[in-house]
């Protein structure tokens, strides 16, 4: 396999939680983060399905799908075969087996295992918030976030934001760029919300070199040069040292789930201290 990460795409007519958990469980069996997971939730139209299959073909991705609509499953099977897209139907076969076992027809209602209640809508709102406030967009919204992640490029800010958002937390992330002051709002909001992410220089060098290769850019581009990386890490560390209240989490060779668990554990401890 090449140095660049391969892509796994998840298509779901609901939240995509089920397929993501399966994908993450499988990927955890590999020594390194070998694939990027992109989730396409609430896909319920033929046009959306066709567009995602086209993207999967263009990216040479593995497409995992969970849709309860039989016609959409058949469409996916046909489109993937025509486009030569590797795909796995995570629900269709099981749905058919259970229907035969129970001698009953499934209701075919997307997200049937999710109660449409306040918690459901809170998660939907959190995902929308994370998308809108990714990569330092709209710093005025930092005060509305439950969690704010800061770190230099390629420290897993966006995938971690998405993971936490799918669990109902409003997450914003702010990039640290050498020579550019972070937004003033970062230092005026509740500092208990902020979590700093760091990574080893060697790991970051490998990740960025792979990224440059994927983009077809020269390996000596500043973004991937070790000396430049060391300066970026040093600049971020200066900011972290100046703000000792921010927990600094090392994401080197860590699964997103592990880092997320650390964030939520620290957050819970702080909430308990406040209540106490």
Helices and strands as residue ranges (DSSP letters): E 6-12, H 17-27, E 35-40, H 46-59, E 62-66, H 70-83, E 87-89, H 92-102, H 118-132, G 134-136, G 139-144, E 147-151, H 157-165, E 171-175, G 184-187, G 191-193, E 194-198, H 201-215, G 222-224, H 226-242, E 247-250, H 256-275
